Amino acid sequence: MSNHQEHIVMVPFLAIGHMIPFLALAEKTQERTSYKITLVSTPLNVKYLSSTIAKASNNISLVSLPYNSSQHGLSPNIENTEALPLKDMMTIFKSTLSLREPLRKVIIEIIEKDGKPPLCVVSDTFMGFASEVARSCGTYNVSLTTASAYGTAAYLSLWLNLPHLLATHDGVFKMPGFDDSCCFFSVDQLHHFMKSANGNDTWSKEFKSLLSPSLDCIGFLCNSVEEIEPKGVKAIKNLTKLPVWCIGPLLPQCMLKKGEKDQIFEPRIGKEYGLSPEECIEWLNKHPQRSVVYISFGSQNTISTSQMMALALGLEDSERPFIWVVRPPIGFDIKGEFRPEWLPKGFQERVETSQQGLLVKSWAPQLQILSHPSTGAFLTHCGWNSVLESLSQEVPIISWPLASEQAFNSKMLMEEMGVCIELTKWNSSDIEKEEVKKVVDIVLGESGKGKEMNEKANEIGMCIRGVVKEEGDFKGSSVKALDDFISTLLCRRNMSS
């Protein structure tokens, strides 16, 4: 499938966790088709991306769209959601609408240069305005969801339909798009912004206007694997009435091979490790296989001081080794310096002296940690990038959803996949150290539920690696989906010409 003259424009949302899979898709598509790929974002985000893209193909280019955060009521030089306070989250969502006309200008320039419109525009589900722009420029829009199919379907259905308003007295409700006979949701699974949404509140109104245009496209690309979440794929098809291509997992190629103890990965977009990969590997090498708990809540989530205290004491009492990415708790500057008072007195010294614990106080080499055989569980917020990274390395999950669709991911991982146990959810929940110890013991246990979770994680990891394989006449489902997506675009182009 080679045609150097075709061109695809990609428009990620202003979040590092969304840009990473977009960049992976750009690289995968370019490698498979040799098409020109133009990835657009704001100036600072393009600067972040450029350090990574320089190592990729020359046929992937980055274009900056003019953007001034101060004009939207944000602090200067804020161009993505990382470390953004919750109060400003809706502001940055709304600010993306200012990119509509600059995007149109970029596409018009491509048309003038190439002599024809791009084959398509691939836009983030949160950048639905790209549908109208693409159509006005004589091309098609395809929505890429960087979340799971299950989480995407539930998230879209919740904001577009507000089904929780029809919940029964015990808080249970049906989610449009999902099979009523086997998939019920609970109000307890909703973040408080979702729970209080009634159609007249700001979040309801804004999210409906932001998300609705994303359905005005010719199909959905999903950063997932159909074999591991068939109910989610069916739900998103039911909800959108559109084709869905599962072209995931959009992960670095080296993660889609069975991990090696000394494997080294490049840092994430615009990141510098707080602890070198070599130091992490050296520490992990000192511990038995499947014995270490890795704890990280992503780049824009954090927990309260009291929760940090309970988590620390529970980890210490478990006597299991752990690596913990410690970020400032709620109420502190998320980019601020570490303070010892966030943790129990003497905790850091005790666990580091005994080699039980390793604390990372900024960005961790997560890919190295998860791919190491000593890592046996991942305590995570259930952001989809982290989930895919964990499952690709056959690492079971302890979930602590904190925002967005994360509780839906947790529900799926527990109920549909059997690879997860939930510790708690949301920032408002108190936890006890005894519960932390209990959950850690279960997941790392060599029998019972822990053994079952590990076996299922192994099966899913093998499945994830299988869908990206291409050997002889065999093509994994992800490879087939990407080929079918490109073929569909070319067919539409030929029919309209």
C-alpha positions as CSV (number, residue, x, y, z in Angstrom):
1,M,0.0,0.0,0.0
2,S,2.3,2.7,-1.2
3,N,1.4,6.1,-2.6
4,H,3.8,8.9,-1.8
5,Q,1.3,11.6,-3.0
6,E,-1.4,10.9,-0.4
7,H,-1.5,13.1,2.7
8,I,-3.1,12.7,6.1
9,V,-3.6,15.5,8.6
10,M,-3.8,14.6,12.3
11,V,-5.2,16.8,15.1
12,P,-4.6,15.6,18.7
13,F,-6.2,17.1,21.7
14,L,-4.0,19.4,23.9
15,A,-2.9,16.6,26.3
16,I,0.4,14.7,26.3
17,G,-1.5,11.5,26.9
18,H,-3.4,12.1,23.7
19,M,-0.4,13.2,21.6
20,I,1.6,10.0,22.4
21,P,-0.9,7.7,20.6
22,F,-1.4,10.2,17.8
23,L,2.4,10.2,17.2
24,A,2.5,6.4,17.3
25,L,-0.4,6.3,14.7
26,A,1.5,8.8,12.5
27,E,4.6,6.6,12.6
28,K,2.7,3.4,12.1
29,T,0.7,4.8,9.1
30,Q,3.7,6.4,7.5
31,E,5.7,3.2,7.8
32,R,2.9,1.2,6.3
33,T,1.8,3.5,3.5
34,S,4.7,6.0,2.9
35,Y,2.0,8.7,2.9
36,K,2.9,12.2,4.0
37,I,1.6,12.9,7.6
38,T,1.1,16.4,9.0
39,L,0.5,16.5,12.7
40,V,-0.8,19.9,14.0
41,S,-0.8,21.4,17.4
42,T,0.1,24.5,19.3
43,P,3.6,25.9,19.4
44,L,4.8,24.5,22.7
45,N,3.3,21.1,22.0
46,V,5.0,21.0,18.6
47,K,8.2,21.8,20.4
48,Y,7.7,18.9,22.8
49,L,6.9,16.6,19.8
50,S,9.8,17.7,17.7
51,S,12.4,16.0,19.9
52,T,10.7,12.7,19.3
53,I,9.6,13.2,15.7
54,A,13.2,14.0,14.6
55,K,14.0,10.3,15.0
56,A,11.0,9.3,12.9
57,S,10.4,9.5,9.2
58,N,11.0,12.6,7.1
59,N,7.5,12.3,5.8
60,I,6.0,13.2,9.1
61,S,5.9,16.9,9.6
62,L,4.8,19.1,12.5
63,V,2.9,22.3,12.0
64,S,2.2,24.9,14.7
65,L,-1.3,26.5,15.0
66,P,-1.3,30.0,16.6
67,Y,-2.4,29.8,20.2
68,N,-2.1,32.2,23.1
69,S,-3.3,30.7,26.4
70,S,-3.6,34.1,28.1
71,Q,-6.3,35.1,25.6
72,H,-8.4,32.3,26.9
73,G,-8.0,33.0,30.6
74,L,-5.2,30.5,31.2
75,S,-1.8,31.3,32.6
76,P,0.9,32.1,30.1
77,N,2.5,29.2,28.2
78,I,-0.2,26.7,29.2
79,E,-0.8,24.7,26.1
80,N,-1.7,21.3,27.4
81,T,-3.5,19.7,30.4
82,E,-0.5,18.5,32.2
83,A,-0.5,19.9,35.8
84,L,-3.5,22.0,34.9
85,P,-5.8,22.7,37.9
86,L,-9.2,21.1,37.6
87,K,-10.9,24.5,37.6
88,D,-9.1,25.4,34.3
89,M,-9.9,22.1,32.6
90,M,-13.1,23.3,30.9
91,T,-11.3,26.5,29.9
92,I,-8.7,24.6,27.9
93,F,-11.3,22.4,26.3
94,K,-13.2,25.5,25.1
95,S,-10.0,27.2,23.9
96,T,-9.4,24.5,21.3
97,L,-12.2,26.0,19.2
98,S,-9.8,28.9,18.4
99,L,-7.8,26.4,16.4
100,R,-10.6,25.8,13.8
101,E,-9.6,28.6,11.3
102,P,-5.9,28.0,11.6
103,L,-6.5,24.3,10.9
104,R,-8.6,25.3,7.8
105,K,-5.7,27.5,6.6
106,V,-3.2,24.6,7.0
107,I,-5.4,22.3,4.9
108,I,-5.9,24.9,2.2
109,E,-2.1,25.3,2.0
110,I,-1.7,21.5,1.7
111,I,-4.3,21.5,-1.2
112,E,-2.4,24.3,-3.0
113,K,0.9,22.4,-2.6
114,D,-0.3,18.9,-3.3
115,G,-2.9,19.8,-5.9
116,K,-5.7,17.9,-4.1
117,P,-7.2,17.7,-0.6
118,P,-5.6,15.4,2.0
119,L,-6.9,11.8,2.0
120,C,-8.4,12.5,5.4
121,V,-8.2,14.4,8.6
122,V,-7.8,12.3,11.8
123,S,-9.0,14.3,14.7
124,D,-9.2,13.6,18.4
125,T,-12.7,12.9,19.8
126,F,-12.4,16.2,21.7
127,M,-11.5,18.1,18.5
128,G,-14.8,17.5,16.7
129,F,-14.8,20.9,15.0
130,A,-12.3,19.3,12.5
131,S,-15.3,17.5,10.9
132,E,-16.7,20.7,9.5
133,V,-13.3,21.9,8.5
134,A,-12.5,18.7,6.7
135,R,-15.8,18.7,4.8
136,S,-15.4,22.4,3.8
137,C,-12.0,21.5,2.3
138,G,-13.3,18.6,0.3
139,T,-12.0,15.7,2.4
140,Y,-13.2,13.4,5.2
141,N,-12.8,13.4,9.0
142,V,-12.2,10.4,11.1
143,S,-12.3,10.5,14.9
144,L,-9.5,8.9,16.8
145,T,-10.3,8.0,20.4
146,T,-7.1,7.6,22.5
147,A,-9.2,5.8,25.2
148,S,-10.6,2.3,25.2
149,A,-13.6,1.5,23.1
150,Y,-15.5,0.7,26.3
151,G,-14.5,3.9,28.1
152,T,-15.1,6.0,25.0
153,A,-18.6,4.5,24.5
154,A,-19.5,5.0,28.2
155,Y,-18.0,8.5,28.3
156,L,-19.8,9.7,25.1
157,S,-23.1,8.0,26.1
158,L,-23.0,9.6,29.5
159,W,-22.4,13.2,28.4
160,L,-24.7,13.0,25.3
161,N,-27.6,11.1,27.0
162,L,-27.3,11.7,30.8
163,P,-28.7,8.2,31.5
164,H,-27.8,8.4,35.2
165,L,-30.8,10.8,35.7
166,L,-32.9,7.7,35.2
167,A,-31.0,5.6,37.8
168,T,-33.0,3.4,40.1
169,H,-33.2,4.0,43.9
170,D,-30.0,2.0,44.4
171,G,-28.1,4.1,41.8
172,V,-28.1,1.6,38.9
173,F,-28.8,2.7,35.4
174,K,-28.5,1.5,31.8
175,M,-26.0,3.1,29.5
176,P,-27.3,3.6,25.9
177,G,-25.2,1.7,23.4
178,F,-24.4,-1.1,25.9
179,D,-26.1,-4.5,26.0
180,D,-28.9,-4.1,28.6
181,S,-28.8,-7.7,29.5
182,C,-25.3,-7.8,30.8
183,C,-23.9,-4.4,31.4
184,F,-25.3,-2.1,34.1
185,F,-23.6,1.0,35.4
186,S,-23.8,2.7,38.9
187,V,-23.9,6.3,39.9
188,D,-21.0,5.4,42.3
189,Q,-18.8,4.9,39.2
190,L,-19.2,8.5,38.1
191,H,-16.9,11.4,38.9
192,H,-18.7,14.1,40.8
193,F,-18.9,16.3,37.7
194,M,-20.7,13.5,35.9
195,K,-22.8,12.6,38.9
196,S,-24.2,16.2,39.1
197,A,-24.7,16.7,35.4
198,N,-28.3,17.4,34.6
199,G,-28.2,19.1,31.2
200,N,-28.3,22.6,32.5
201,D,-24.9,22.7,34.2
202,T,-21.7,24.0,32.5
203,W,-20.0,20.7,32.1
204,S,-23.1,19.1,30.5
205,K,-23.6,21.9,28.0
206,E,-19.9,22.3,27.1
207,F,-19.1,18.6,26.8
208,K,-22.2,18.0,24.6
209,S,-21.2,20.8,22.3
210,L,-17.6,19.6,22.2
211,L,-18.3,15.9,21.7
212,S,-21.3,15.9,19.4
213,P,-19.4,17.1,16.3
214,S,-17.0,14.2,16.7
215,L,-19.8,11.9,15.6
216,D,-20.1,13.8,12.3
217,C,-17.4,11.8,10.7
218,I,-17.0,8.7,8.5
219,G,-15.8,6.4,11.3
220,F,-13.8,5.9,14.5
221,L,-10.3,4.8,15.0
222,C,-9.8,3.2,18.4
223,N,-6.5,2.8,20.2
224,S,-7.5,-0.7,21.3
225,V,-7.7,-4.4,20.4
226,E,-11.1,-5.7,19.5
227,E,-10.3,-9.2,20.9
228,I,-9.8,-7.9,24.4
229,E,-12.8,-5.7,24.7
230,P,-15.5,-6.9,22.3
231,K,-18.4,-5.4,24.4
232,G,-16.8,-2.0,24.2
233,V,-16.3,-2.2,20.4
234,K,-19.9,-3.3,20.0
235,A,-21.1,-0.5,22.3
236,I,-19.2,2.2,20.3
237,K,-20.6,0.9,17.1
238,N,-24.2,0.9,18.5
239,L,-23.8,4.4,19.9
240,T,-22.2,6.0,16.9
241,K,-23.7,3.9,14.0
242,L,-20.2,4.3,12.4
243,P,-17.5,1.9,11.3
244,V,-14.9,1.3,14.1
245,W,-11.3,0.3,13.3
246,C,-9.3,-1.0,16.3
247,I,-5.8,-0.1,15.2
248,G,-4.2,-0.3,18.7
249,P,-2.3,-0.7,20.7
250,L,-0.5,2.6,19.8
251,L,2.6,1.8,21.8
252,P,6.3,1.9,21.0
253,Q,7.2,-1.2,18.9
254,C,9.7,-2.4,21.5
255,M,6.9,-2.7,24.1
256,L,5.1,-5.2,21.8
257,K,7.9,-7.7,22.3
258,K,8.3,-9.7,25.5
259,G,10.3,-7.6,27.9
260,E,14.0,-8.0,28.6
261,K,15.6,-7.1,32.0
262,D,18.0,-4.6,30.4
263,Q,15.6,-3.0,27.9
264,I,16.0,0.8,27.6
265,F,13.3,3.1,26.2
266,E,13.4,6.7,25.2
267,P,11.8,9.3,27.5
268,R,8.3,10.3,26.8
269,I,7.4,13.5,24.9
270,G,9.2,16.5,26.5
271,K,10.1,14.5,29.6
272,E,13.3,14.0,31.6
273,Y,13.5,11.0,34.0
274,G,13.7,11.7,37.7
275,L,15.5,8.4,38.1
276,S,17.6,6.9,35.3
277,P,16.4,3.7,33.6
278,E,19.7,2.1,34.5
279,E,19.1,2.8,38.2
280,C,15.6,1.4,38.0
281,I,16.8,-1.7,36.3
282,E,19.6,-2.2,38.8
283,W,17.1,-1.9,41.7
284,L,14.5,-4.2,40.0
285,N,17.2,-6.8,39.3
286,K,17.6,-7.3,43.1
287,H,14.0,-8.5,43.5
288,P,12.3,-11.8,42.5
289,Q,10.1,-12.1,39.5
290,R,6.5,-10.7,39.9
291,S,7.2,-9.3,43.3
292,V,7.3,-5.5,42.8
293,V,4.3,-3.1,42.9
294,Y,4.7,-0.1,40.6
295,I,2.6,3.0,41.7
296,S,1.9,6.0,39.4
297,F,-1.2,8.1,38.8
298,G,-0.1,9.7,35.5
299,S,0.9,13.2,34.6
300,Q,-2.2,15.2,35.7
301,N,-3.7,13.3,38.6
302,T,-2.9,13.2,42.2
303,I,-4.3,12.2,45.6
304,S,-4.8,13.8,49.0
305,T,-2.2,14.0,51.8
306,S,-4.2,11.6,54.0
307,Q,-4.5,9.1,51.1
308,M,-0.7,9.3,50.5
309,M,-0.1,8.6,54.2
310,A,-2.4,5.6,54.2
311,L,-1.0,4.3,50.9
312,A,2.6,4.6,52.3
313,L,1.8,2.8,55.6
314,G,-0.1,0.0,53.7
315,L,2.8,-0.5,51.3
316,E,5.3,-0.7,54.2
317,D,3.1,-3.1,56.1
318,S,2.8,-5.4,53.1
319,E,6.5,-5.9,53.2
320,R,6.4,-6.1,49.4
321,P,8.9,-4.2,47.3
322,F,7.5,-1.2,45.4
323,I,8.4,1.7,43.1
324,W,6.3,4.8,43.7
325,V,6.1,7.9,41.6
326,V,5.4,10.5,44.3
327,R,3.7,13.7,43.1
328,P,2.5,16.6,45.2
329,P,-0.9,15.9,46.8
330,I,-4.1,17.9,46.2
331,G,-3.7,21.5,47.3
332,F,0.0,21.8,46.4
333,D,1.7,22.9,43.2
334,I,1.7,19.8,41.0
335,K,5.1,20.9,39.7
336,G,6.4,21.7,43.2
337,E,9.3,20.2,45.1
338,F,8.8,17.1,47.2
339,R,8.1,17.6,50.9
340,P,8.9,14.9,53.5
341,E,5.8,15.8,55.5
342,W,3.6,14.3,52.8
343,L,4.7,10.9,53.9
344,P,4.9,9.2,57.4
345,K,7.9,10.3,59.4
346,G,11.0,8.3,58.5
347,F,9.2,6.4,55.7
348,Q,11.5,7.2,52.9
349,E,14.6,6.4,54.8
350,R,13.3,3.1,56.1
351,V,12.1,1.7,52.8
352,E,15.1,2.9,50.8
353,T,17.6,1.6,53.4
354,S,15.8,-1.8,53.5
355,Q,15.6,-1.9,49.7
356,Q,11.8,-2.3,50.1
357,G,10.9,0.9,48.3
358,L,12.1,3.2,45.6
359,L,10.6,6.7,45.4
360,V,10.6,8.7,42.2
361,K,9.9,12.3,42.6
362,S,9.2,13.4,39.0
363,W,8.9,11.5,35.7
364,A,9.5,7.7,36.0
365,P,10.9,5.4,33.2
366,Q,7.5,3.6,33.2
367,L,8.1,1.5,30.1
368,Q,11.3,0.1,31.7
369,I,9.6,-0.7,35.0
370,L,6.5,-2.4,33.4
371,S,8.6,-4.5,31.0
372,H,10.9,-5.8,33.8
373,P,10.1,-9.4,35.0
374,S,10.3,-8.3,38.6
375,T,7.2,-6.0,38.3
376,G,4.1,-8.0,39.4
377,A,1.4,-5.3,39.7
378,F,0.6,-1.7,38.7
379,L,-1.4,0.6,41.0
380,T,-2.7,3.1,38.5
381,H,-5.4,5.7,37.8
382,C,-6.4,3.6,34.8
383,G,-5.6,6.1,32.1
384,W,-5.7,4.1,28.9
385,N,-2.1,4.6,27.9
386,S,-1.0,3.2,31.2
387,V,-3.4,0.3,31.0
388,L,-2.2,-0.7,27.6
389,E,1.4,-0.5,28.7
390,S,0.7,-2.7,31.7
391,L,-1.3,-5.3,29.8
392,S,1.1,-5.5,26.9
393,Q,3.7,-6.6,29.5
394,E,1.3,-9.0,31.2
395,V,1.2,-7.0,34.4
396,P,-2.1,-7.2,36.5
397,I,-3.7,-3.9,37.7
398,I,-4.7,-2.4,41.0
399,S,-7.0,0.5,40.0
400,W,-7.6,3.9,41.6
401,P,-9.6,5.9,39.0
402,L,-9.4,9.6,39.5
403,A,-11.0,11.4,36.5
404,S,-12.5,11.2,33.1
405,E,-13.4,7.7,31.8
406,Q,-11.0,6.0,34.2
407,A,-13.7,4.4,36.3
408,F,-15.2,2.9,33.2
409,N,-11.9,1.4,32.3
410,S,-11.6,0.0,35.8
411,K,-15.0,-1.6,35.5
412,M,-14.1,-3.2,32.2
413,L,-10.8,-4.5,33.5
414,M,-12.5,-6.1,36.5
415,E,-15.7,-7.4,35.0
416,E,-14.8,-8.2,31.4
417,M,-11.1,-9.0,31.6
418,G,-10.5,-10.2,35.1
419,V,-7.1,-8.6,35.4
420,C,-7.9,-5.9,37.9
421,I,-8.9,-5.2,41.5
422,E,-10.1,-1.8,42.6
423,L,-8.5,-0.2,45.7
424,T,-10.8,2.8,45.7
425,K,-11.9,5.6,43.4
426,W,-11.9,9.4,43.2
427,N,-10.0,11.8,45.4
428,S,-12.8,12.1,48.0
429,S,-12.5,8.5,49.1
430,D,-10.6,7.7,52.3
431,I,-8.5,4.6,52.3
432,E,-7.1,2.5,55.2
433,K,-3.6,1.1,55.3
434,E,-5.1,-2.4,56.0
435,E,-7.0,-2.3,52.7
436,V,-3.8,-1.3,50.8
437,K,-2.0,-4.3,52.3
438,K,-4.9,-6.6,51.6
439,V,-5.2,-5.7,47.9
440,V,-1.4,-5.8,47.3
441,D,-1.3,-9.3,48.9
442,I,-4.1,-10.5,46.8
443,V,-2.7,-9.3,43.5
444,L,0.9,-10.6,44.2
445,G,-0.4,-13.8,45.7
446,E,0.7,-17.1,44.0
447,S,-2.7,-18.7,44.4
448,G,-6.4,-17.7,44.3
449,K,-7.4,-14.4,42.7
450,G,-3.9,-13.2,42.3
451,K,-3.0,-16.3,40.3
452,E,-6.1,-16.0,38.1
453,M,-5.4,-12.3,37.4
454,N,-1.8,-13.1,36.4
455,E,-2.9,-15.9,34.1
456,K,-5.5,-13.6,32.4
457,A,-3.0,-10.8,32.1
458,N,-0.6,-13.3,30.4
459,E,-3.3,-14.2,27.9
460,I,-4.2,-10.6,27.2
461,G,-0.5,-9.7,26.8
462,M,0.0,-12.5,24.2
463,C,-3.2,-11.3,22.4
464,I,-2.0,-7.7,22.3
465,R,1.4,-8.7,20.9
466,G,-0.4,-11.0,18.3
467,V,-2.6,-8.3,16.8
468,V,0.4,-6.3,15.5
469,K,2.2,-9.3,13.9
470,E,2.6,-9.7,10.2
471,E,4.4,-12.9,9.1
472,G,4.0,-14.4,5.6
473,D,0.3,-14.4,4.8
474,F,-0.7,-13.8,8.4
475,K,-1.8,-10.3,9.5
476,G,-2.9,-9.5,13.1
477,S,-6.2,-7.8,13.5
478,S,-4.6,-4.4,14.2
479,V,-2.6,-4.6,11.0
480,K,-5.8,-5.7,9.1
481,A,-7.8,-2.8,10.6
482,L,-5.3,-0.2,9.5
483,D,-5.1,-1.6,6.0
484,D,-8.9,-1.7,5.8
485,F,-9.1,1.9,7.1
486,I,-6.7,3.1,4.3
487,S,-8.5,1.0,1.7
488,T,-11.9,2.6,2.7
489,L,-10.4,6.1,2.4
490,L,-9.0,5.3,-1.1
491,C,-12.3,3.8,-2.2
492,R,-14.2,6.9,-1.0
493,R,-11.7,9.1,-2.9
494,N,-12.1,7.1,-6.1
495,M,-15.9,7.1,-5.9
496,S,-16.0,10.8,-5.5
497,S,-13.5,11.7,-8.2
